[in-house]
């Protein structure tokens, strides 16, 4: 193939890419704008529900209420990876306003675990903060806060006393870093309880292991808000995720660019980058 022909083909591909981008902006971005309150700084104030739907009312103090009221960065803000690089795959409709560890730790399942743990820490329910490692070891926050530290001997884990009691937030974050090192989608899926997609709630998670996806890594996302059609009962979901490499958490879209996502007839979730059968819906308790 001549150099001139290669140039023509490359130019045509670039033109097609630009055309598709503008088609997306024209037909999808404006479509989502009507569901966005740019001045809103929480999940429930940023995202308006579609006509005919009603946002699920949650009880103050519940995990569902906590998620609906999570603070967001200013509208249009980008999500960043742990190393300060922009996450170019993340939509800018709703990026969570929470600092992440500057290490490649807070990936998909880790972000889910942190949201659950942050809620319990905020409530002072320290004895409920516990996560299983891949090897089955239960790593509980109370043991860590009371000064115990983890020792790993040939994949066997046990606590040993090495510090004073400290329930500060800084210690809590160090505990979460420890969890992120040894827990993943496999341990999270085992720890959480299976839920029918017909009973889906805010706070539920879709989680698949690497083997279930036939890939080197699994994935997990969390339902952070929900609205229901007042006539049909159909549910639409707001879904949030982190990624690999570790990233700030953000609200995702479906394959058509919609922020409010509906499950398919079999209860499967389809985001712009991932599909998950309804059988992998779980709930932390």
N, C-alpha and C positions, 0 to 999 in steps of 0.2 A: 504494500500500500504506500502510495506516495505521501510525502510530507504535506503537500497541499490538501490531499484528501483527508488526512488525519486531522488537519487543522479545521477543515469544514465540519467534520463530524463532531469534534470537540466543541466548536462554536455552537452547533445545533443543540448539543446536550446541555450546554450552559443556558442557552435561550429557553429550552424546555423547562429547566429547573427554575429559572426566574419566573416563567409563566405560571408554573404550578404553585410557586410561593405566593404570587399575587392572587391567584384563584383562592388559595387557602385564606389569605388575609381578607379578601373581599367577602367570602361566603361564610367563613367560620368565626373569625375574630369579632366582627360586628355582631354576629349571632350571640356570642357569649357576653358582649358588653352589657346587654340588657339585664343580665343576671349578676352583674358586678356593681357593687357600691364602692367606688374607689376610695372613699373616705373611711370606710369600715376598717377597723383594726383587729377584729376577731373573726373566727370562722362564721359565726351566725350573723354578724353585721356586714361582712364583706360579700357574702353570697346570698343573693335574693332567690327565692324559690320560683319556679315556673308558674304561669297562670293555671289555676285549677288545682294546685298542690298546696299543702300546708306543712310547714316545718314541724317535725316531731317535737312535742313539748317534753322536756326532761325535768327531773326533780333536782332542785338545787342540792349540791353536795355529792351527786352521783358522778360516775366516770363519764357518762354521756354528757352531762351538763358541763363538766370540766373540758371535754374536747370541743364542744360547741363554742366555748368561750376562750379558747387558746388564742394568745396574741399572735398577730401576723406582722411581718415587715411591711413597710410602705408599699402600696400597690405598684407593680411594675419592677419591684426589686428582684434581682436575680438570686438564685440559690448557688451557694459556693461549696466546693469540696473541702475536705479537712485541710488541704494544703494551700487554700486560698485561691485556687483556680475556679473559674466559673463552670457550673454544671450546665452545659449547653443543651442538655436534653430535658431540663426541667422547665415547665411552664411558669409564667410569672404572675399567675392569677392570685396565688396564695402561698407565700413562703413563710414558714414558721419562724417566729422571732425568738429563737433559743440558741444559745451558744453550744457548739459541739466541740468535743475534744480534738485538739490538733494532731490527731493520730488516725490512721486508717482503721478505726474501730466501729464507729457508729454507722453501720450499713443498714440494710433493710430490716432484718429481724431485730437488730439492736435498737433501731429507732422506735419500733413498736414496744419493746421491753422498757425502754426509757420512759415513754409516755405513761405507761402503766405504773412504773415505779415512782415517777415524779408526782403523779396523782396521789399515790398512797403516802409518799413522804409529806406532801402538802397537807394531807389529812392527819398526819401524825400516826398513821397505822403501820408502824415500823415492822411489827411482827408478821405482816402480810407480804412484805417485800422479800421475795425469795425466788430464785430461778435455778433450774436444773442445768447442769453442764451436759455436754454430749455424752460423757461417761456415766451419767446418772447422779453425780454428786449434787446435793442440794446446797446451793450457796445462799445463805440467808443474811440479810442486812444487819440484823441484831447482833449476830456473832461477830461480824466485821466491826460494827460500831463499838462493841465492847472491848475491842483491842486485839481480837484474834486475826491472824493472817494465814493465808493459804500456803500450804506446802504440797508440792506435787512430786511424788516418788513413783516413777515407772507407771504413770497414768493413774496412780491412786492418790486421791486428794484427802487432806485432813487439816484441821485448824491447829494452830499453836499460838500461845499468848505472846504478843510482841509489842503492844502499845497500850496507852491509857484509853479509857472509855471516851468516845467522842462521837456525838450524834450531829455534828455540824454538817452543813450542806457540802462543804469541801470534801469531807470524808465520804459522804453519800456519793459524790461524783467519782471519787477514786474507787469506791465499791462497784459502781456501774461500769467503769473501765475494766475492772476485773471480770465482771460478768460478760462483757462484750468480747473478751479474749477467749472464753471457754464455752460460750453458748452460741447457738446458731439456729437456722430454720428447723433443723432436725429436732433439737431439744425443745424448741418453742412449740413445735407442732405436737410433740408428745405430752408436754406439760399442759397445754390448753385443752379445753373440752370441745368435742365435736358439736356442731350446731346445725340444724336444718336451715337451709337458705330461706325457707318460708317464715322462720322466726328471727331473721336477721335484725340486729340492733346496732345502734351507734356504739363503737368500741370493739365490735367483732373484727376478726382478722382473717384474711385469706393468706394461707401459708403453704408453700410447696417446698419439699426438700430437693436437693440437687439430683438425687436418683429418680425422683418422681418427674422431674423436668428433663431427664436425660442430658443434663449439663453439669458443668463443674461447680456451679453455684445454684442454690435455691433462691426463693424470693418470698417476701411477705409485704402486705399492705394492710392498712387499717381504715375502717369506716369512721369518719370524723363528723359526719352530719347526715341527716336523712330527711326527706320530705315524702308525703303520701298524697296521692290523688284523692280528693274528697269524694269522688263518685265511684271510681273503680277500685280504689285501694292499692293501686300500683305504687311501688316504692322506687324513689330515685336516691342515689347515694353520692356523697362526696367522699372521695378516696384520697388518702395521703400515703406517701412513701419516702424512703431514702433509697440510696443506690450504692453500688460498688463502682469506684472507690467511695468511701464514706462521704456523705453529703448532708447539708441541711435538709430537713424534711419539707415537702411541698405537696400541694394539691395537684393531682394528675387529671388528665382528660381521657375520654374514650377515643376510638379510632377516627371519629368524625370531629374531634376537637371539642366535645361537650364536657363541661365541668360536672354537670349532674348526670350520673351514669346509671343506666338500668341494667339489671341482670338479664340474661337471655332466658328462654323458656325452660331451660334445664337448671337454672340457678348459677350459671357460670358468669364470671366477671371478665370483661374484656376492656383493658385500658389501651392506650395508644401503643404500648410496648410489651404487653404481657396478657396472657389469658390464663384463668384459673378455674377449674371445674368447681361446682358448688360443694362437692364432697370434702373439699379442703377448707371449709369455713370453720373457724374455731373461736372460742371465747375464753378469756383469762378470768380466773376467779380467785 
